[in-house]
Amino acid sequence: MPSWIDSANEAGCDFPVQNLPFGVFSKGSEQPRCCSAIGNRVIDLAALEEASVLDAGGDGSVFGEPSLNAFMALGPKSWASVRARLTSLLRKDGDPALRESVALKGKTLVPMDQVQMHMPFQVADYTDFYSAKQHAFNVGTMFRGPENALPLNYLHIPIGYNGRASSVVVSGTEFRRPLGQLKAPDADAPRFGPCERLDFELEMGAVVGTPSTFGEPVSVAEADEMIFGYVLLNDWSARDIQAWEYVPLGPFQAKATATTISPWVVAKAALEPFRAPAPEREKPLLPYLDDPAPRNYSITLETALQPEGQAESRLSQTNAKYLYYSAAQQLAHHTSSGCPMRTGDLLGSGTISGPDKAQWGSLLELSWGGKEPFALAKGGERSFLEDGDTLTLRGWCEGDGYHIGFGECAGKVLAALNAK
C-alpha cells in the first residue's frame, strides 16, 4: 500500500500509510491540535477538518481540540471512518483531494522536525497492572525464592494498582530524581532523601476510547472494542522507596514521580494484523476472564540507555506477546466490580519481560536487584539509573513490506532537589 509521500515508503519508516497514529502537536506559537503522521510529516487533522476534507462526525470541531479525547469519545465507527478517509487521501492510488491541492498540502503536511509534540490525550485515570509472568517470577524470586515467586492469585487474576494520572507525561519530559523515605535493612528508623535505586519499567499502555456504565461489568470482547489504541509506557520506579512503603497497600510515592508515554497513539486497527495468542496457562481462568480470541499483539519492544554526554547502549529487547493477561482482560476485570471506565483512561501492562535475560524489561531484573551490575555495550555499567541518564523505549511491528512504529518514549533523569 504505497503512499504518494515518498518518506512513508522507506524501509523501516515508523509511519507508513498502514499506521496513521494519532497525536497532538503545535508549531511555533500556534495552539496544540490533533494530528496524525505519515513518513516524516505530521498531518494537521484540524486543517483537513476545516477544509471539509475530513469529518469525524462530531458536533463542531473535533480535531481542533488540544487532546484526542473528543475524537476518542465518538467511538469505533468514527475511528474506522477517519482512518479509512486518511488512508484514501494518502495512498498513491487514493482520493486526490489532498495530493493535488498545493495550498492544502502546505497547510496540512508539516515536517516533524518543525513541531512540538504534546500529551496526546487527557488522562482520566491511570491503572498499572502486573501482567507479564516472567517479570513477576523474576521479582518474586529475588524476594521470596523461586518456590514462592508468584503470588497465589497471579494465575487467576490481573493484579494492578491505581496510579497518578497527574504525573503521566509525554516523551521528552525531564524529571527530577524523587525524594522519599528510605530504610536500610539494618537501620532502626527510616531517613528522608533522594532515591538511590531509580529504575525504569518497559510497558505498553492501552488507551480507553469509549466509556463503560457505572455498575455494569463488560466482557473481554466488549472491553476490546472500547480500546482506542496503544502507547509505549515507562513506569519509572523508585525501588528503595517502594520497598519501605508498599506493605500493606502497594506502590504509592515510589510510582508517583512520573510515568512517560509516547506522543503517538497507534490505533488498535493498525495492530490487527499482529494479533497473538496468550501464553499457555497452568490454571483455567474464571468464565468472565476466559477468552479464546487472540487479544495480545506481537510487538517488538526495545530499551536503550544513554548516559550524559555518551553514546546510547541497548539494554534489552522483548515482545508484548509475553503478557499473561491482555489489555482487554485487564479492562474487563477493572469493570467487574461495577467500576466505570472513562474516555482517556490509561491501563499500563506492567513490566514486559521475556524468558531470557536479554528480554528483561527493568534494571531491577537486569542487575538482579543491584547484585550483578549490568555492563553497558558502550562502556560502563549500571545497577540503577544515574543522574543525567536518558532512557528510551522503542516499539514496532514488522508487516509484509512495511513497519508499524510507535516513535520514541524517552525521559531524562535530573538530580534531586535538596532534601528538607
C-alpha positions as CSV (number, residue, x, y, z in Angstrom):
1,M,0.0,0.0,0.0
2,P,2.4,2.7,-1.1
3,S,1.8,6.4,-0.4
4,W,2.5,9.4,-2.6
5,I,4.6,10.7,0.2
6,D,7.9,9.1,-0.5
7,S,9.3,9.1,3.0
8,A,6.4,6.8,4.1
9,N,7.6,4.1,1.7
10,E,11.2,3.9,3.0
11,A,12.3,0.7,4.7
12,G,12.0,0.9,8.5
13,C,9.8,4.0,8.5
14,D,7.7,4.1,11.7
15,F,4.7,5.8,10.0
16,P,3.7,4.2,6.6
17,V,0.2,4.6,5.4
18,Q,-0.7,1.3,7.2
19,N,0.0,3.0,10.5
20,L,-1.6,6.5,10.8
21,P,-1.2,7.0,14.5
22,F,-2.8,9.9,16.4
23,G,-1.3,12.6,18.5
24,V,-1.3,16.3,19.4
25,F,1.2,18.9,18.1
26,S,1.9,22.6,17.8
27,K,4.2,24.6,15.6
28,G,5.8,27.8,17.0
29,S,3.3,29.8,19.0
30,E,0.2,28.0,17.5
31,Q,-2.2,26.3,19.7
32,P,-1.9,22.5,20.1
33,R,-4.3,20.4,18.0
34,C,-4.8,16.9,16.8
35,C,-2.6,15.2,14.2
36,S,-1.6,12.0,12.5
37,A,1.7,11.0,11.0
38,I,2.8,9.9,7.6
39,G,6.5,9.3,6.8
40,N,8.5,12.3,8.1
41,R,5.4,14.6,8.2
42,V,2.8,15.5,10.7
43,I,-0.7,15.6,9.3
44,D,-2.7,18.6,10.7
45,L,-6.1,17.0,11.2
46,A,-7.7,20.3,12.2
47,A,-6.7,21.8,8.9
48,L,-8.2,18.9,7.0
49,E,-11.4,19.2,9.1
50,E,-11.6,23.0,8.5
51,A,-11.2,22.4,4.7
52,S,-14.1,19.9,4.9
53,V,-11.9,17.1,3.6
54,L,-12.1,15.1,6.9
55,D,-15.2,14.7,9.1
56,A,-15.2,12.7,12.3
57,G,-18.9,13.0,12.7
58,G,-18.9,15.1,15.9
59,D,-20.7,18.3,16.7
60,G,-18.4,21.2,15.7
61,S,-14.6,20.9,15.5
62,V,-13.2,17.6,16.9
63,F,-9.6,17.9,15.8
64,G,-9.1,21.5,16.7
65,E,-9.0,20.4,20.4
66,P,-5.7,20.1,22.3
67,S,-6.4,16.4,23.1
68,L,-7.8,13.3,21.3
69,N,-10.5,12.8,23.9
70,A,-13.3,14.3,21.9
71,F,-12.4,12.1,18.9
72,M,-12.0,9.0,21.0
73,A,-15.4,9.5,22.7
74,L,-17.1,9.3,19.3
75,G,-16.5,5.5,19.2
76,P,-15.3,2.8,16.9
77,K,-17.5,3.8,13.9
78,S,-15.9,7.3,13.8
79,W,-12.4,5.8,14.4
80,A,-12.8,3.5,11.4
81,S,-14.3,6.2,9.2
82,V,-11.5,8.7,9.9
83,R,-8.8,6.0,9.4
84,A,-10.4,4.9,6.1
85,R,-10.6,8.5,4.9
86,L,-7.0,9.3,5.8
87,T,-5.8,6.1,4.1
88,S,-7.7,7.1,0.9
89,L,-6.2,10.6,1.0
90,L,-2.6,9.3,1.5
91,R,-2.5,6.3,-0.7
92,K,-0.7,6.7,-4.1
93,D,-3.9,5.5,-5.9
94,G,-6.4,7.1,-3.5
95,D,-8.5,10.2,-3.4
96,P,-6.6,13.2,-4.9
97,A,-8.2,15.9,-2.8
98,L,-5.1,16.4,-0.7
99,R,-2.4,15.2,-3.2
100,E,-3.4,17.6,-6.0
101,S,-4.0,20.7,-3.8
102,V,-0.8,22.7,-3.3
103,A,-2.5,25.0,-0.8
104,L,-4.0,22.3,1.3
105,K,-0.7,20.3,1.3
106,G,1.1,23.4,2.6
107,K,-1.4,23.8,5.4
108,T,-1.7,20.1,6.3
109,L,1.7,18.4,6.0
110,V,4.3,19.7,8.4
111,P,7.9,18.4,8.7
112,M,8.3,16.6,12.0
113,D,11.4,18.4,12.9
114,Q,9.4,21.7,13.0
115,V,6.8,20.7,15.5
116,Q,6.5,20.1,19.2
117,M,4.5,17.0,20.3
118,H,2.3,17.2,23.4
119,M,0.4,14.8,25.6
120,P,-1.9,13.1,23.1
121,F,-4.9,12.8,25.4
122,Q,-6.1,14.0,28.7
123,V,-5.6,11.1,31.1
124,A,-8.8,10.4,33.1
125,D,-7.4,7.8,35.4
126,Y,-4.3,5.6,35.3
127,T,-4.1,2.0,36.4
128,D,-0.9,-0.1,36.3
129,F,-1.0,-3.8,36.1
130,Y,1.5,-6.6,36.6
131,S,0.7,-8.8,33.6
132,A,4.0,-10.3,32.4
133,K,4.5,-13.6,34.2
134,Q,8.3,-13.7,33.7
135,H,8.7,-10.3,35.3
136,A,6.5,-11.3,38.3
137,F,8.5,-14.5,38.6
138,N,11.9,-12.7,38.5
139,V,10.9,-10.2,41.1
140,G,9.3,-12.7,43.3
141,T,12.3,-15.0,43.1
142,M,14.6,-12.1,44.3
143,F,12.5,-11.5,47.4
144,R,10.8,-14.9,48.2
145,G,12.7,-17.5,46.3
146,P,11.6,-19.4,43.2
147,E,9.2,-21.7,45.2
148,N,7.1,-18.8,46.3
149,A,7.9,-16.3,43.5
150,L,4.3,-15.8,42.2
151,P,1.6,-14.6,44.5
152,L,-1.2,-17.2,45.0
153,N,-3.7,-15.1,43.0
154,Y,-1.4,-14.4,40.0
155,L,-2.5,-17.3,37.7
156,H,-6.2,-16.3,38.3
157,I,-6.5,-12.5,38.3
158,P,-4.9,-9.5,36.6
159,I,-3.1,-7.7,39.5
160,G,-3.0,-3.9,39.4
161,Y,-2.9,-0.7,41.4
162,N,-4.4,2.8,40.8
163,G,-1.7,5.3,39.9
164,R,-1.4,9.0,39.4
165,A,-2.9,10.5,36.3
166,S,-1.4,13.9,37.1
167,S,2.1,12.7,36.7
168,V,1.7,11.0,33.3
169,V,3.9,13.0,30.9
170,V,4.8,12.9,27.2
171,S,8.1,11.6,25.8
172,G,11.0,14.1,26.1
173,T,9.9,15.4,29.5
174,E,12.8,15.6,32.0
175,F,12.1,14.9,35.7
176,R,13.9,15.1,39.0
177,R,15.1,12.1,41.0
178,P,12.4,11.6,43.6
179,L,12.8,12.2,47.3
180,G,11.2,9.8,49.9
181,Q,11.6,7.7,52.9
182,L,14.3,5.1,52.7
183,K,15.2,2.5,55.3
184,A,18.3,0.3,55.2
185,P,17.7,-3.3,56.3
186,D,20.0,-2.8,59.4
187,A,18.7,0.6,60.3
188,D,16.4,1.2,63.3
189,A,14.5,4.0,61.6
190,P,13.9,5.4,58.1
191,R,15.5,8.6,56.7
192,F,14.4,11.1,54.1
193,G,16.5,11.7,51.0
194,P,16.9,11.1,47.2
195,C,16.0,7.7,45.8
196,E,19.2,5.6,45.3
197,R,17.6,2.8,43.3
198,L,15.8,4.5,40.5
199,D,14.5,2.2,37.7
200,F,12.5,2.1,34.5
201,E,9.8,-0.4,33.5
202,L,9.2,-1.3,29.9
203,E,5.4,-1.4,29.4
204,M,2.6,-0.9,26.9
205,G,-0.3,1.4,27.7
206,A,-3.9,0.8,26.5
207,V,-6.0,3.9,25.9
208,V,-9.7,3.6,26.6
209,G,-11.8,5.4,24.0
210,T,-15.4,4.7,24.9
211,P,-16.6,4.6,28.5
212,S,-18.5,1.9,30.4
213,T,-21.6,2.4,32.6
214,F,-21.4,2.7,36.3
215,G,-22.4,-0.6,37.9
216,E,-22.2,-2.6,34.7
217,P,-19.3,-5.0,34.0
218,V,-18.2,-5.6,30.4
219,S,-17.0,-8.8,28.8
220,V,-13.5,-9.3,27.4
221,A,-14.8,-8.9,23.8
222,E,-16.7,-5.7,24.8
223,A,-13.6,-4.3,26.5
224,D,-11.5,-4.9,23.4
225,E,-14.0,-2.8,21.4
226,M,-13.6,0.0,24.0
227,I,-9.8,0.3,23.4
228,F,-8.8,3.1,21.0
229,G,-5.2,2.3,20.7
230,Y,-1.8,1.8,22.4
231,V,1.2,3.8,23.5
232,L,4.7,2.9,24.8
233,L,4.9,3.5,28.6
234,N,7.7,3.8,31.1
235,D,6.6,3.3,34.7
236,W,9.6,5.0,36.4
237,S,10.0,3.3,39.8
238,A,11.9,4.2,43.0
239,R,12.7,0.7,44.2
240,D,14.1,1.7,47.6
241,I,11.2,4.0,48.4
242,Q,8.8,1.2,47.2
243,A,10.4,-1.4,49.4
244,W,9.8,0.6,52.5
245,E,6.3,1.9,51.7
246,Y,4.5,-0.8,49.8
247,V,3.4,-3.0,52.8
248,P,0.5,-3.5,53.1
249,L,-1.2,-1.4,50.4
250,G,1.2,-1.5,47.5
251,P,3.0,1.2,45.5
252,F,2.4,4.9,46.3
253,Q,5.0,7.6,46.1
254,A,7.6,5.2,44.6
255,K,5.5,5.2,41.4
256,A,4.1,8.8,41.5
257,T,7.0,10.8,40.3
258,A,6.5,10.3,36.5
259,T,5.0,7.9,34.0
260,T,6.2,8.6,30.5
261,I,4.2,7.7,27.4
262,S,5.0,8.0,23.7
263,P,3.4,11.0,21.9
264,W,1.7,8.7,19.3
265,V,-1.3,6.5,20.0
266,V,-1.2,3.7,17.5
267,A,-4.8,2.8,16.7
268,K,-5.9,-0.7,17.5
269,A,-6.9,-1.1,13.9
270,A,-3.3,-0.7,12.8
271,L,-2.3,-3.6,15.1
272,E,-4.9,-6.1,13.9
273,P,-2.5,-8.0,11.6
274,F,-0.2,-8.6,14.6
275,R,-2.7,-10.3,17.0
276,A,-1.1,-13.0,19.0
277,P,-2.5,-15.7,21.4
278,A,-1.9,-15.5,25.1
279,P,0.8,-17.7,26.6
280,E,-0.1,-21.2,27.7
281,R,-1.9,-21.2,31.1
282,E,-1.3,-23.5,34.0
283,K,-4.8,-22.8,35.6
284,P,-8.1,-22.2,33.8
285,L,-9.4,-18.7,34.2
286,L,-12.9,-17.9,35.6
287,P,-15.5,-17.5,32.8
288,Y,-15.6,-13.7,32.9
289,L,-11.9,-13.6,32.0
290,D,-11.7,-16.7,29.9
291,D,-11.5,-15.7,26.2
292,P,-10.3,-17.8,23.3
293,A,-9.7,-14.9,20.9
294,P,-6.1,-13.7,20.4
295,R,-6.0,-10.5,22.3
296,N,-2.3,-10.0,22.6
297,Y,0.0,-8.4,20.0
298,S,3.4,-9.3,18.6
299,I,5.2,-6.0,19.1
300,T,9.0,-5.9,19.4
301,L,10.0,-3.7,22.3
302,E,13.4,-2.3,22.9
303,T,15.1,-0.4,25.8
304,A,18.2,1.8,25.5
305,L,20.2,3.9,27.9
306,Q,22.3,7.0,27.1
307,P,24.4,8.4,29.9
308,E,25.0,12.2,29.9
309,G,27.4,13.0,27.0
310,Q,27.9,9.4,26.0
311,A,26.7,7.0,23.3
312,E,23.5,5.0,23.6
313,S,23.6,1.4,24.7
314,R,20.8,-1.1,24.1
315,L,19.7,-2.8,27.3
316,S,17.2,-5.4,26.2
317,Q,14.7,-6.4,23.5
318,T,11.5,-8.3,24.2
319,N,7.9,-8.7,22.8
320,A,4.4,-7.7,24.0
321,K,3.2,-11.2,23.2
322,Y,4.6,-12.4,26.5
323,L,1.9,-10.7,28.5
324,Y,0.0,-13.2,30.6
325,Y,-3.2,-11.0,30.6
326,S,-4.2,-8.9,27.6
327,A,-5.4,-5.3,27.9
328,A,-8.9,-6.4,27.2
329,Q,-8.8,-8.9,30.1
330,Q,-7.4,-6.1,32.3
331,L,-10.2,-3.8,31.3
332,A,-12.9,-6.4,31.8
333,H,-11.6,-7.2,35.3
334,H,-11.4,-3.5,36.1
335,T,-15.2,-3.2,35.4
336,S,-16.1,-6.4,37.2
337,S,-16.8,-4.6,40.4
338,G,-19.0,-2.1,38.6
339,C,-16.2,0.5,38.4
340,P,-16.9,2.8,35.4
341,M,-14.2,3.4,32.8
342,R,-13.9,6.8,31.1
343,T,-12.6,8.2,27.9
344,G,-8.9,8.7,28.4
345,D,-8.3,6.1,31.0
346,L,-4.8,4.6,30.7
347,L,-4.0,1.0,31.5
348,G,-0.3,0.1,32.0
349,S,0.5,-3.5,31.1
350,G,3.1,-4.0,33.8
351,T,6.8,-4.6,33.0
352,I,7.2,-6.8,29.9
353,S,9.9,-9.4,30.3
354,G,10.6,-12.5,28.1
355,P,12.1,-15.8,29.2
356,D,15.8,-14.8,28.5
357,K,17.8,-12.2,30.4
358,A,18.3,-10.2,27.2
359,Q,14.5,-9.8,27.2
360,W,14.0,-8.4,30.7
361,G,12.3,-5.0,31.0
362,S,13.8,-3.4,34.0
363,L,17.2,-2.8,35.7
364,L,15.9,-4.5,38.8
365,E,16.0,-7.7,36.8
366,L,19.0,-7.0,34.6
367,S,21.2,-6.2,37.6
368,W,19.3,-8.8,39.8
369,G,18.4,-6.4,42.5
370,G,21.7,-4.5,42.2
371,K,23.9,-7.6,43.0
372,E,25.1,-8.0,39.4
373,P,25.8,-4.6,37.8
374,F,24.7,-4.6,34.1
375,A,27.5,-3.8,31.6
376,L,26.6,-1.2,29.0
377,A,27.5,-2.0,25.4
378,K,29.3,1.4,25.0
379,G,31.3,1.1,28.2
380,G,30.5,1.5,31.9
381,E,27.8,-0.3,33.9
382,R,24.6,0.2,35.8
383,S,22.7,-1.3,38.7
384,F,20.1,1.5,38.7
385,L,19.7,4.8,36.8
386,E,22.1,7.7,37.5
387,D,21.5,11.5,37.1
388,G,21.9,12.5,33.5
389,D,20.7,9.2,32.1
390,T,18.2,9.2,29.3
391,L,16.1,6.0,29.0
392,T,14.4,5.4,25.7
393,L,11.7,2.8,24.8
394,R,11.0,1.9,21.1
395,G,8.4,-0.5,19.7
396,W,7.4,-1.8,16.3
397,C,5.7,-4.5,14.3
398,E,7.0,-5.9,11.1
399,G,4.4,-6.4,8.4
400,D,4.7,-7.7,4.8
401,G,6.9,-5.0,3.4
402,Y,6.0,-2.3,6.0
403,H,6.9,-1.4,9.6
404,I,4.5,-0.1,12.2
405,G,6.3,2.0,14.8
406,F,5.3,3.9,17.9
407,G,8.0,6.5,17.8
408,E,10.2,7.0,20.9
409,C,9.3,7.1,24.5
410,A,12.2,8.9,26.3
411,G,12.9,10.6,29.6
412,K,15.9,12.1,31.3
413,V,16.7,11.8,35.0
414,L,17.8,15.1,36.6
415,A,19.4,15.5,40.1
416,A,17.0,15.6,43.0
417,L,16.1,18.8,44.8
418,N,17.8,19.3,48.1
419,A,16.1,17.3,50.8
420,K,14.4,19.4,53.5
